[in-house]
């Protein structure tokens, strides 16, 4: 079992998704800022010293609608602006059903618009029947692009508490196989996402202990003789090699032996309080509202997965004082984990209003026949075999495109590995986490559509623009720093504006994923960003070659660079790289 430890916020499982995330600063989040503006507008409607007193809005506190529930969403169509507030009809209906106050939606919407704060972010608010459309200021977009180029993206600041991510969990007695793939990939990406929001990491890397490696080396003979302890050490090194290939480091390894004494203490505690029921030699605990009891002690006196999982939960809550625990485990374990969590609540190990314990479930990896991914002989596909096959196919793909001659042999191998591992990761995370997905190398390595290969090529091409124009990052920074303090990057063309808007969605996308833990939203975003960029690049010249007359009347060419547009290119690549970092994909400057 591998644990990535970090530090996020408090939770209540009765709250709306993401309500446990306490935003202390909006950063570059447009939606969080607009939510705040609309929440204040609704609150101001109840204050007679702000605008004309409206008695009906005194009822708001009893309608179950408070500031934390106010939601602005991205507009589904550009003709409705950039963002929309759609809660007006809901508010109007609640006023009628719960307070018998008939306040037509257009009237409610008009009063809210009158109370909205005018901020630089917003060009205008537009009232259309019961909907309030929000248009983002072009000047604000240009200023934010310049600031992002200068200092980087500013994600919302969230109140930090302690979180533990439980994922991967290979069996020390067996080789890692494809069944471990999703938990490992998804769990690592979630840990990276938490780190992206500033949750300080507290991890122990078991494969980097010099004493451990030294002892393992000295025990080669014992390994050849299959001595149990030495074989176990070899397995640990084997797992570390797999994790290194997947770019996963700094993990805490917790085997069942760590919890052995804690399991004994747990059983003693439950027996002392007479909470166990004996049945045919077994000792059972019956959590409330659960169909299946927890088998704490088997008839032969041994412990079960129930025992170890309960001891694990208690240790994390009481000893490590976790506020948020995420179990990245397949959907087949849902009922078991529900029982574990229910037992923890019943024994008062945690209060759901203060602590958050949740199952981050995922579907199966299927073969082309839509059955569990197996070898032809029906065995589980070993993870090493899967990774090796991915590298082989990536090398073949690159050779077909004539890329081998552009790199040294070592560089070519590294590029192939980055492509292969990136494709395997991306194909997994591009799917809805809760759905099964069909594993196909052919689709993964396709350079068209929403694939890692397409995005890695797109990223490399974008990075090559400044390089080929011989414009350094220092020159771009000098251009940005030379802009007047109240000005930003010029956005004169509709495609420039469209790209800037897509870039500025980054913060809200990551915040949304932090709430839902649906990583496919990041994949969708970065693919759309690449698509919008290609539309921009097709219509907006960044680098132009102007014909001039050289010496002796010979024709020559002068390179003209539009630095405003080049800034958009570099910021686009920066955002793509940050998305890759969260997904655990190594970005390549050349492909």
C-alpha positions in Angstrom: 0.0 0.0 0.0 1.5 3.4 -1.0 0.5 6.6 0.6 1.1 10.1 -0.7 0.8 12.5 2.2 -0.1 16.2 1.9 -2.1 18.9 3.6 -5.7 20.1 2.5 -9.0 21.2 3.9 -11.9 20.2 6.1 -15.0 18.4 4.9 -18.6 17.5 5.5 -20.0 14.6 3.4 -23.4 16.3 3.5 -22.1 19.4 1.8 -22.2 20.1 -2.0 -19.1 18.8 -3.9 -16.2 21.0 -3.2 -17.8 22.8 -0.2 -15.0 21.4 2.0 -12.5 23.5 0.0 -12.2 26.8 1.8 -10.9 29.4 -0.8 -8.9 32.1 0.9 -7.8 33.9 -2.3 -9.3 33.7 -5.8 -6.0 33.8 -7.7 -6.8 33.7 -11.4 -10.1 31.9 -10.9 -12.7 33.8 -12.8 -15.6 31.7 -11.6 -14.6 32.0 -7.9 -14.4 35.7 -8.3 -17.8 35.9 -10.1 -19.4 33.6 -7.5 -18.3 36.1 -4.8 -19.7 39.0 -6.7 -23.1 37.4 -7.2 -23.2 36.1 -3.6 -22.6 39.7 -2.3 -25.3 41.0 -4.7 -27.8 38.5 -3.2 -26.8 39.4 0.3 -27.0 43.1 -0.5 -30.6 42.7 -1.6 -31.5 42.2 2.1 -29.8 45.5 3.2 -32.0 48.5 3.0 -29.1 50.9 3.1 -27.7 49.5 -0.1 -30.7 49.6 -2.4 -34.4 49.9 -2.2 -35.6 47.5 0.6 -37.1 44.3 -0.8 -39.0 42.4 1.9 -39.2 39.2 -0.1 -35.5 38.7 0.0 -35.6 38.7 3.8 -36.7 35.1 3.3 -33.4 34.0 1.6 -31.8 32.5 4.7 -34.7 30.1 5.1 -34.7 29.0 1.5 -31.6 26.9 1.8 -29.6 29.2 -0.5 -26.6 30.8 1.1 -23.4 32.4 -0.3 -21.6 29.1 -0.7 -24.3 27.7 -3.0 -24.2 30.6 -5.4 -22.9 29.3 -8.7 -21.8 31.0 -12.0 -21.0 28.7 -14.9 -19.3 29.0 -18.2 -21.7 30.0 -21.0 -22.7 27.2 -23.3 -22.8 29.5 -26.3 -20.8 32.7 -27.0 -24.1 34.6 -27.8 -24.9 34.3 -24.1 -21.6 36.0 -23.1 -18.7 34.3 -21.4 -20.3 33.2 -18.2 -23.9 32.9 -16.9 -25.8 33.1 -13.6 -28.7 30.7 -13.9 -30.0 30.5 -10.3 -32.7 33.2 -10.7 -35.5 30.8 -11.5 -34.5 28.5 -8.6 -34.6 31.5 -6.3 -38.0 32.6 -7.6 -39.5 29.1 -7.3 -38.3 28.8 -3.7 -39.8 32.1 -2.8 -43.1 30.9 -4.1 -43.1 27.4 -2.7 -41.6 28.1 0.7 -42.7 31.7 1.4 -45.8 32.1 -0.8 -44.2 35.1 -2.4 -44.7 35.5 -6.1 -41.6 37.2 -7.4 -41.3 36.7 -11.2 -37.8 35.5 -12.3 -37.2 38.6 -14.6 -37.9 40.9 -11.6 -35.6 38.9 -9.3 -32.9 39.0 -12.0 -33.2 42.8 -12.5 -32.8 43.4 -8.7 -29.7 41.2 -8.6 -28.1 43.0 -11.6 -28.8 46.3 -9.9 -26.8 45.1 -6.8 -23.9 43.6 -8.7 -20.4 45.1 -8.1 -18.6 46.6 -11.1 -15.2 45.0 -11.3 -12.3 45.3 -13.8 -12.8 41.6 -14.8 -16.3 42.3 -16.2 -17.0 44.4 -19.3 -20.7 44.2 -18.8 -23.6 42.3 -17.2 -26.5 41.5 -19.6 -30.0 40.7 -18.4 -31.9 38.3 -20.7 -35.2 37.2 -19.2 -34.3 35.3 -16.1 -30.6 34.8 -17.1 -27.7 37.1 -16.3 -24.9 37.0 -18.9 -21.4 38.1 -18.0 -18.9 39.4 -20.6 -15.2 39.4 -19.7 -13.2 42.6 -20.3 -10.7 42.4 -23.2 -8.4 44.8 -21.4 -8.5 42.6 -18.3 -7.6 39.5 -20.5 -4.6 41.3 -22.0 -3.3 42.4 -18.5 -3.7 38.9 -17.1 -1.9 37.3 -20.0 1.0 39.7 -19.5 1.0 39.0 -15.7 1.0 35.2 -16.3 3.9 35.5 -18.7 5.8 37.6 -16.1 5.0 35.7 -12.9 3.2 32.5 -13.9 -0.4 31.4 -13.2 -1.9 32.1 -9.8 -4.2 29.3 -8.6 -6.7 29.9 -5.8 -5.3 29.8 -2.3 -7.1 27.1 -0.3 -7.0 26.6 3.5 -4.6 23.7 4.2 -5.2 20.7 6.3 -3.8 17.1 6.3 -4.8 14.7 3.5 -3.7 11.2 2.7 -4.0 9.5 -0.7 -4.0 5.7 -0.6 -3.2 4.2 -4.0 -1.4 1.4 -6.0 -1.3 -1.3 -3.2 0.7 -4.0 -5.0 1.0 -7.5 -3.4 4.6 -8.1 -2.4 4.2 -11.8 -3.3 3.3 -11.0 -6.9 4.5 -9.0 -9.8 2.6 -5.7 -10.6 0.1 -6.2 -13.4 -2.3 -4.1 -15.5 -4.8 -4.2 -12.6 -2.5 -1.9 -10.6 -2.3 0.6 -13.5 -5.4 2.8 -12.9 -4.9 3.1 -9.2 -1.3 4.0 -9.6 -1.8 6.6 -12.4 -5.0 8.2 -10.9 -3.6 8.3 -7.4 -0.3 9.9 -8.5 -2.2 12.5 -10.5 -4.4 13.4 -7.6 -1.3 13.8 -5.3 0.3 16.0 -8.0 -2.9 18.1 -8.2 -2.9 18.6 -4.4 0.8 19.7 -4.6 -0.1 22.1 -7.5 -2.5 23.9 -5.0 0.3 24.2 -2.5 -0.5 21.3 -0.2 2.9 20.6 1.3 4.1 17.1 0.7 5.3 14.7 3.4 6.4 11.6 1.7 9.0 8.9 2.4 10.7 7.3 -0.6 11.3 3.7 0.3 13.5 2.9 -2.7 16.1 5.6 -1.9 17.4 4.2 1.4 21.2 3.6 1.0 21.2 1.1 3.8 18.3 -0.9 2.2 20.1 -0.9 -1.1 23.4 -1.9 0.4 21.8 -4.8 2.3 19.9 -5.9 -0.8 23.2 -5.9 -2.8 25.0 -8.0 -0.2 22.2 -10.6 -0.2 22.5 -11.6 -3.9 23.4 -15.1 -2.9 20.5 -15.3 -0.5 18.2 -14.2 -3.4 19.5 -16.9 -5.6 18.7 -19.4 -2.8 15.1 -17.9 -2.6 15.4 -16.9 1.1 12.0 -15.3 1.9 13.3 -12.0 3.4 15.7 -11.4 0.5 13.1 -12.2 -2.1 10.8 -9.6 -0.4 13.6 -7.0 -0.6 14.1 -7.8 -4.3 10.3 -7.3 -4.9 10.6 -3.9 -3.2 13.4 -2.9 -5.6 11.3 -4.2 -8.5 8.3 -2.1 -7.5 10.6 0.9 -7.2 11.8 0.4 -10.7 8.2 0.3 -12.0 7.4 3.5 -10.1 10.5 5.2 -11.5 9.5 4.4 -15.1 6.1 6.0 -14.4 7.7 9.0 -12.8 6.3 8.3 -9.3 8.6 9.1 -6.4 8.5 10.0 -2.7 6.0 7.6 -1.5 5.4 6.1 1.9 5.3 2.2 1.8 3.0 0.7 4.4 2.7 -3.1 4.5 0.3 -5.1 6.6 3.1 -5.7 9.1 3.1 -2.0 10.0 -0.5 -2.4 11.3 -0.1 -5.8 13.0 0.1 -4.4 16.6 -2.7 -1.9 15.7 -5.0 -4.8 14.6 -4.4 -6.5 17.9 -5.2 -3.4 19.8 -8.3 -2.8 17.7 -9.7 -6.3 18.4 -9.0 -5.9 22.1 -10.8 -2.6 22.2 -13.9 -3.9 20.4 -14.0 -7.0 22.7 -13.6 -4.8 25.8 -16.6 -2.8 24.8 -18.5 -6.0 23.8 -19.0 -4.7 20.3 -18.2 -8.0 18.5 -20.7 -10.8 17.7 -19.5 -14.4 17.6 -20.7 -16.6 14.7 -19.3 -20.0 14.0 -16.0 -19.1 15.6 -15.8 -15.8 13.7 -16.0 -12.4 15.4 -18.1 -9.9 13.6 -18.9 -6.2 13.8 -22.2 -5.0 12.4 -22.0 -1.4 11.1 -25.4 0.5 11.0 -27.3 0.5 7.7 -24.9 -1.9 6.1 -25.9 -5.3 4.6 -22.7 -7.2 5.3 -20.9 -7.4 8.7 -17.2 -6.8 9.1 -15.3 -10.0 9.8 -12.7 -8.8 12.4 -11.4 -12.2 13.4 -11.6 -15.4 11.4 -12.7 -18.8 12.9 -9.0 -19.8 13.0 -8.1 -16.7 14.9 -6.5 -14.9 12.0 -7.2 -11.4 10.8 -8.8 -10.3 7.6 -8.7 -7.4 5.1 -11.6 -5.9 7.2 -9.3 -5.9 10.3 -6.3 -4.4 8.5 -8.5 -1.7 6.7 -10.1 -0.7 10.0 -6.8 -0.5 11.8 -5.4 1.5 8.9 -8.3 4.0 9.0 -8.0 4.4 12.8 -4.3 5.0 12.6 -4.6 7.6 9.9 -7.3 9.5 11.8 -5.9 9.2 15.3 -2.1 9.0 14.9 -1.6 11.0 11.6 -4.5 13.3 12.3 -5.7 13.3 8.7 -8.6 15.6 7.8 -9.1 14.2 4.3 -8.4 10.6 3.3 -8.7 9.4 -0.3 -8.8 5.7 -1.2 -8.1 5.3 -4.9 -9.4 1.8 -5.3 -11.5 0.1 -8.1 -15.3 0.2 -8.0 -15.5 -3.4 -7.0 -14.4 -2.4 -3.5 -17.3 0.1 -3.0 -19.4 -1.9 -0.6 -16.4 -3.0 1.5 -15.1 0.6 1.8 -18.6 1.9 2.7 -18.6 -0.7 5.5 -15.2 0.5 6.7 -16.2 4.1 6.7 -19.5 3.4 8.4 -17.7 1.5 11.1 -15.3 4.4 11.6 -18.2 6.8 12.0 -20.1 4.4 14.3 -17.1 4.0 16.6 -16.7 7.8 16.6 -13.3 7.8 15.1 -14.3 10.8 13.0 -17.2 13.2 12.6 -18.3 13.5 8.9 -18.9 17.3 9.6 -15.2 17.7 10.4 -13.3 15.0 8.5 -13.7 13.7 5.0 -13.1 10.0 4.1 -14.0 9.1 0.6 -13.6 6.3 -2.0 -12.2 7.6 -5.3 -13.4 4.7 -7.4 -12.6 3.8 -11.0 -13.6 1.2 -13.6 -11.7 -1.7 -15.2 -9.1 -1.8 -17.9 -10.5 -3.9 -20.7 -9.0 -5.6 -23.8 -10.1 -5.2 -27.4 -12.8 -7.9 -26.7 -14.2 -5.7 -23.9 -13.3 -8.2 -21.3 -10.7 -7.9 -18.5 -7.3 -7.1 -20.1 -5.5 -10.5 -20.2 -2.7 -12.2 -22.1 -3.8 -14.8 -24.8 -3.2 -17.5 -22.2 -5.6 -15.8 -19.8 -3.0 -14.4 -17.4 -2.8 -10.9 -16.1 -0.7 -8.6 -18.2 2.5 -7.8 -16.3 3.1 -4.1 -16.0 6.7 -4.4 -17.1 5.6 -6.2 -20.3 3.0 -3.5 -20.9 5.5 -0.6 -20.5 8.1 -2.4 -22.7 5.6 -3.0 -25.4 4.6 0.7 -25.3 8.2 1.8 -25.7 8.7 -0.6 -28.6 5.6 0.7 -30.4 6.6 4.3 -29.7 10.0 3.7 -31.3 8.4 2.1 -34.3 6.0 5.1 -34.7 8.9 7.6 -34.4 11.0 5.6 -37.0 8.0 5.6 -39.4 7.9 9.4 -39.1 11.6 9.6 -39.9 12.5 11.0 -36.4 15.3 8.6 -35.4 18.0 10.5 -37.3 17.1 13.7 -35.4 18.3 12.3 -32.1 21.3 10.5 -30.6 20.4 6.8 -29.7 20.0 7.7 -26.0 17.8 10.8 -26.8 15.7 8.6 -29.2 15.2 6.1 -26.4 14.2 8.8 -23.9 11.8 10.4 -26.4 10.2 7.0 -27.1 9.9 6.3 -23.3 8.3 9.7 -22.7 5.8 9.2 -25.5 5.0 5.6 -24.4 4.5 6.3 -20.8 2.7 9.6 -21.5 0.3 7.8 -23.9 -0.5 5.1 -21.3 -1.1 7.6 -18.6 -3.2 10.0 -20.8 -5.3 7.3 -22.3 -6.3 6.3 -18.8 -7.0 9.7 -17.5 -8.8 11.0 -20.6 -11.6 8.6 -19.8 -14.2 9.2 -17.1 -12.6 7.8 -14.0 -15.7 5.7 -13.0 -16.0 4.1 -16.5 -14.3 1.0 -17.8 -12.0 1.7 -20.8 -10.6 -0.4 -23.6 -6.8 -0.5 -23.7 -5.5 0.0 -27.3 -1.9 0.9 -28.2 -3.1 1.8 -31.7 -5.5 4.5 -30.4 -3.0 5.7 -27.7 -0.3 6.3 -30.3 -2.5 8.0 -32.8 -1.3 11.5 -33.6 -4.8 12.7 -34.3 -7.5 13.7 -31.9 -7.4 13.8 -28.1 -4.3 11.7 -27.5 -1.0 12.3 -25.7 0.9 12.1 -29.0 -1.1 14.8 -30.6 -0.7 17.1 -27.6 3.0 16.4 -27.2 3.5 17.2 -30.9 1.4 20.4 -30.5 3.5 21.4 -27.4 6.8 20.9 -29.2 5.6 22.9 -32.3 4.5 25.8 -30.1 7.9 25.8 -28.3 9.7 25.8 -31.6 8.1 29.1 -32.7 10.2 31.3 -30.5 13.2 29.1 -30.9 13.1 29.2 -34.8 12.5 33.0 -34.6 15.6 33.2 -32.4 13.6 35.1 -29.7 14.8 34.3 -26.2 12.8 34.1 -23.1 14.8 37.1 -21.8 13.7 39.1 -24.9 10.0 38.2 -24.2 10.4 39.2 -20.5 11.9 42.5 -21.6 9.0 43.2 -23.9 6.5 42.4 -21.1 8.3 44.5 -18.5 8.4 47.4 -21.0 4.6 47.5 -21.3 2.9 50.5 -19.5 1.7 49.5 -16.0 -2.0 49.8 -17.0 -1.6 48.0 -20.3 -1.3 44.3 -21.2 -0.8 42.2 -24.3 -2.8 43.6 -27.2 -5.7 41.4 -28.3 -7.0 42.9 -31.5 -8.0 39.7 -33.4 -11.0 37.6 -32.4 -8.7 34.5 -32.3 -6.4 36.2 -29.9 -9.3 37.0 -27.6 -10.5 33.4 -27.9 -7.1 32.0 -27.0 -6.7 34.3 -24.1 -10.1 33.3 -22.7 -9.2 29.6 -23.0 -5.9 30.2 -21.2 -7.6 31.9 -18.3 -9.9 28.9 -17.8 -7.0 26.9 -16.5 -7.4 27.9 -12.9 -11.1 27.1 -12.8 -10.5 23.7 -14.5 -8.0 22.7 -11.9 -10.3 23.9 -9.1 -13.2 22.0 -10.6 -11.0 18.8 -10.7 -9.9 19.3 -7.1 -13.6 19.3 -6.2 -14.6 16.3 -8.4 -11.3 14.4 -8.8 -12.4 13.8 -12.4 -9.0 14.1 -14.1 -10.5 13.8 -17.6 -11.5 17.5 -17.3 -7.8 18.4 -17.4 -7.4 16.3 -20.6 -10.4 17.9 -22.2 -9.1 21.3 -21.3 -5.6 20.9 -22.6 -7.0 19.3 -25.9 -9.3 22.2 -26.3 -6.5 24.6 -25.6 -4.3 23.0 -28.3 -7.3 23.2 -30.7 -8.0 26.9 -30.0 -4.3 27.6 -30.4 -4.2 26.0 -33.9 -7.2 28.1 -34.9 -5.3 31.2 -33.7 -2.1 30.2 -35.4 -3.8 29.6 -38.6 -5.2 33.1 -38.8 -2.8 35.2 -36.9 0.8 35.5 -38.1 3.3 35.3 -35.3 6.5 35.3 -37.4 6.5 36.8 -40.9 9.1 36.7 -43.6 9.2 40.1 -45.5 11.1 40.2 -48.8 13.9 42.8 -48.9 16.6 43.7 -51.3 20.0 42.6 -50.1 23.5 43.4 -51.2 24.2 43.5 -54.9 20.4 43.7 -55.5 19.9 40.1 -54.4 16.6 39.1 -52.8 16.6 38.6 -49.1 14.1 38.2 -46.3 13.6 40.0 -43.0 12.0 38.3 -40.1 9.2 40.2 -38.4 8.0 38.9 -35.0 4.7 40.0 -33.5 5.7 39.9 -29.8 2.2 40.2 -28.5 1.2 37.0 -30.3 4.5 35.3 -29.4 3.6 35.9 -25.7 0.3 34.1 -26.3 2.3 31.2 -27.8 4.6 30.9 -24.9 1.9 31.2 -22.2 -0.1 28.5 -24.1 2.9 26.2 -23.9 3.4 27.1 -20.2 -0.1 26.1 -19.4 0.1 22.9 -21.4 3.3 22.0 -19.5 1.5 22.6 -16.2 -1.3 20.3 -17.3 1.2 17.6 -18.3 2.9 18.0 -14.9 -0.3 17.2 -13.1 -1.0 14.3 -15.3 2.6 13.0 -14.9 3.5 13.4 -18.5 7.0 14.6 -19.5 6.7 17.4 -22.0 9.2 17.3 -24.9 10.8 20.4 -26.4 11.6 18.5 -29.6 9.8 15.6 -31.2 
